[in-house]
Amino acid sequence: MQTEEERRLVDARRRAGADCERWLGMLRRLREQFPENQVDNFSVHLAMGSHDGCYSGSLYLPKATGEHRHAIELRVSFLVPYYIVYSSRLVDDLEGIESKKSLHVTPPRAVTIFVHDTAYILPAWVGKLIKLVKPELVEPPSMEDKPTRQVISFELSPDEQPYAAGIAQEIEATWGYERMPPEVGNVVVPDVATNLRRLGEARLYDCLFSDAW
């Protein structure tokens, strides 16, 4: 059963989802300002009232070696007059990769051989012989689901700062909000739990923006 506070929060989400023209207009201006960068909207769920206390978007940047995703994240709260802008990178988890390698110490019993458009699964000893003659036919060892980790930073690099400045300028011009500094956003609210945070874990960031980090 929902409490009165939960009902008010759901209503606020639904209103934000229905009245989102300012948000969508700002994203359009960001796309015009940064035409070479993809800008995504992650707020379509708000109309359902399910989660978050903010509008959410991402502006994607070129990836460096070892990165799977690099973006400037923007969050505009509809609960308080604040916003946040930060860097998010999805990178290889080197410790996780080494740990996963240790789970693959047993030699494979079979290998996959490709001949034209047909794949043949053969005993490993046959694969070794074929690899000596036609190595290009043997499928290389795979590391599917390579371990990754997310790196979040409010201290932006020189390459990220121009994008963050453009985003902040658009947000402030559209809403007149202030940026919430990390020393405030990271304050723990001891008597509050969110969808993904237990009592004693939720920060102001989790309560006023999103707990999906």
C-alpha positions as CSV (number, residue, x, y, z in Angstrom):
1,M,0.0,0.0,0.0
2,Q,1.4,3.4,-1.0
3,T,2.0,6.1,1.6
4,E,0.9,9.7,1.0
5,E,4.5,10.6,0.2
6,E,4.8,7.9,-2.4
7,R,1.5,8.9,-4.0
8,R,2.7,12.5,-4.3
9,L,6.0,11.3,-5.8
10,V,4.2,9.2,-8.4
11,D,1.9,12.1,-9.2
12,A,4.9,14.4,-9.7
13,R,6.5,11.9,-12.0
14,R,3.4,11.6,-14.1
15,R,3.0,15.4,-14.3
16,A,6.7,15.7,-15.4
17,G,6.2,13.0,-18.0
18,A,3.1,14.7,-19.4
19,D,4.5,18.3,-19.3
20,C,7.9,17.6,-20.9
21,E,8.0,20.2,-23.8
22,R,10.7,22.3,-22.1
23,W,12.8,19.2,-21.6
24,L,12.4,18.0,-25.2
25,G,13.0,21.4,-26.5
26,M,16.2,21.7,-24.6
27,L,17.4,18.3,-25.9
28,R,16.7,19.6,-29.5
29,R,18.9,22.6,-28.9
30,L,21.7,20.5,-27.5
31,R,21.6,18.4,-30.7
32,E,21.8,21.5,-32.7
33,Q,24.6,22.9,-30.6
34,F,26.6,19.6,-30.8
35,P,25.6,18.1,-34.1
36,E,28.3,15.5,-34.1
37,N,27.3,14.0,-30.8
38,Q,24.3,11.7,-30.1
39,V,21.9,13.1,-27.4
40,D,19.5,10.6,-25.9
41,N,16.4,11.1,-23.7
42,F,15.9,8.6,-20.9
43,S,12.8,10.1,-19.4
44,V,10.0,8.5,-21.4
45,H,9.2,6.3,-18.4
46,L,8.1,9.2,-16.2
47,A,4.6,9.1,-17.6
48,M,4.2,5.7,-15.9
49,G,5.1,7.2,-12.5
50,S,7.5,4.3,-11.9
51,H,10.9,5.8,-10.7
52,D,13.2,8.8,-10.7
53,G,12.8,12.4,-9.6
54,C,14.4,14.0,-12.6
55,Y,14.6,14.3,-16.3
56,S,17.6,12.3,-17.6
57,G,19.6,12.5,-20.7
58,S,23.1,11.6,-22.1
59,L,25.4,13.3,-24.6
60,Y,27.8,10.8,-26.0
61,L,31.5,11.5,-26.6
62,P,34.2,9.6,-28.5
63,K,35.4,6.4,-26.8
64,A,39.0,5.9,-25.8
65,T,40.8,2.6,-25.8
66,G,39.3,0.3,-23.2
67,E,36.0,2.3,-23.1
68,H,32.7,0.9,-24.2
69,R,30.7,4.1,-23.4
70,H,31.6,7.7,-22.7
71,A,29.0,10.3,-22.0
72,I,28.2,13.5,-20.2
73,E,25.0,12.8,-18.2
74,L,22.5,15.5,-17.4
75,R,19.8,15.3,-14.7
76,V,17.2,18.0,-14.1
77,S,15.1,17.5,-10.9
78,F,11.4,18.2,-11.0
79,L,11.3,18.0,-7.2
80,V,13.8,20.8,-6.4
81,P,15.3,23.6,-8.5
82,Y,18.6,21.8,-9.0
83,Y,20.4,19.9,-11.8
84,I,23.6,17.9,-12.1
85,V,26.0,17.2,-14.9
86,Y,28.7,14.6,-14.7
87,S,30.9,12.2,-16.7
88,S,30.1,8.5,-17.1
89,R,32.4,5.9,-18.6
90,L,31.9,2.2,-19.1
91,V,35.3,0.7,-19.1
92,D,36.9,-2.8,-19.0
93,D,37.1,-4.2,-15.5
94,L,40.6,-5.5,-15.7
95,E,40.3,-7.4,-12.3
96,G,37.1,-9.0,-13.5
97,I,38.7,-10.0,-16.8
98,E,41.6,-11.6,-15.1
99,S,39.2,-13.4,-12.7
100,K,37.1,-14.6,-15.7
101,K,40.3,-15.9,-17.4
102,S,41.0,-18.0,-14.4
103,L,37.6,-19.7,-14.9
104,H,38.7,-20.8,-18.5
105,V,41.8,-22.7,-17.6
106,T,40.2,-26.0,-18.8
107,P,41.1,-26.6,-22.4
108,P,38.0,-26.6,-24.7
109,R,36.8,-30.0,-25.8
110,A,35.6,-28.7,-29.2
111,V,36.3,-25.9,-31.6
112,T,34.3,-24.2,-34.3
113,I,35.5,-24.3,-37.9
114,F,34.1,-22.1,-40.6
115,V,34.1,-23.2,-44.2
116,H,32.4,-20.6,-46.4
117,D,29.0,-20.0,-44.7
118,T,28.9,-23.2,-42.7
119,A,30.1,-23.8,-39.2
120,Y,31.4,-27.2,-38.1
121,I,32.0,-28.2,-34.4
122,L,34.9,-30.6,-34.2
123,P,37.0,-32.2,-31.5
124,A,39.7,-29.9,-30.2
125,W,42.6,-32.1,-31.4
126,V,41.2,-31.8,-34.9
127,G,41.0,-28.1,-34.5
128,K,44.7,-28.0,-33.6
129,L,45.7,-29.8,-36.8
130,I,43.5,-27.5,-38.9
131,K,44.9,-24.4,-37.2
132,L,48.4,-25.4,-38.3
133,V,47.3,-25.4,-42.0
134,K,44.4,-23.0,-42.2
135,P,44.3,-20.9,-39.0
136,E,41.8,-18.4,-40.5
137,L,39.1,-21.2,-40.4
138,V,39.3,-21.6,-36.6
139,E,37.1,-19.4,-34.5
140,P,39.2,-17.4,-32.0
141,P,38.6,-17.8,-28.3
142,S,35.8,-15.7,-27.1
143,M,35.4,-13.5,-24.1
144,E,31.6,-12.8,-24.3
145,D,30.2,-10.6,-21.7
146,K,33.5,-9.1,-20.9
147,P,33.4,-7.7,-17.4
148,T,33.0,-3.9,-17.3
149,R,32.5,-1.2,-14.6
150,Q,31.1,2.3,-14.6
151,V,33.2,5.2,-13.7
152,I,31.3,8.4,-12.6
153,S,33.1,11.7,-12.0
154,F,31.9,15.2,-11.2
155,E,35.5,16.4,-11.9
156,L,35.4,16.8,-15.7
157,S,38.4,16.5,-18.0
158,P,39.4,19.4,-20.3
159,D,37.9,17.5,-23.2
160,E,34.6,17.1,-21.3
161,Q,34.3,20.6,-20.0
162,P,33.1,22.4,-23.1
163,Y,30.2,19.9,-23.5
164,A,29.3,20.2,-19.8
165,A,29.4,24.0,-20.0
166,G,27.1,24.0,-23.0
167,I,24.6,21.6,-21.2
168,A,24.7,23.7,-18.0
169,Q,24.1,26.9,-19.9
170,E,21.0,25.4,-21.6
171,I,19.6,24.0,-18.4
172,E,20.0,27.3,-16.5
173,A,18.5,29.3,-19.5
174,T,15.6,26.9,-19.6
175,W,14.7,26.5,-16.0
176,G,16.8,28.9,-14.0
177,Y,18.1,26.1,-11.8
178,E,21.4,25.8,-9.9
179,R,23.9,23.0,-10.1
180,M,23.9,20.8,-7.0
181,P,27.5,20.4,-5.8
182,P,28.7,16.9,-4.9
183,E,29.3,17.9,-1.2
184,V,25.6,18.5,-1.0
185,G,24.3,15.7,-3.2
186,N,26.4,13.0,-1.5
187,V,24.9,13.8,1.9
188,V,23.2,10.6,3.3
189,V,19.6,10.9,4.3
190,P,19.5,8.2,7.1
191,D,15.7,7.8,7.4
192,V,14.9,7.3,3.7
193,A,14.9,4.3,1.5
194,T,14.5,4.3,-2.3
195,N,13.9,1.7,-4.9
196,L,17.6,0.7,-5.0
197,R,18.9,2.1,-1.7
198,R,18.2,0.8,1.8
199,L,17.9,2.9,4.9
200,G,21.2,4.5,5.7
201,E,22.4,4.3,2.0
202,A,20.2,6.9,0.2
203,R,21.9,10.2,-0.6
204,L,20.3,13.4,-1.7
205,Y,21.3,12.5,-5.2
206,D,19.3,9.3,-4.9
207,C,16.2,11.0,-3.4
208,L,16.0,14.1,-5.6
209,F,17.4,12.8,-8.9
210,S,17.8,9.0,-9.4
211,D,19.1,6.1,-7.5
212,A,20.2,4.3,-10.7
213,W,23.9,5.0,-10.8
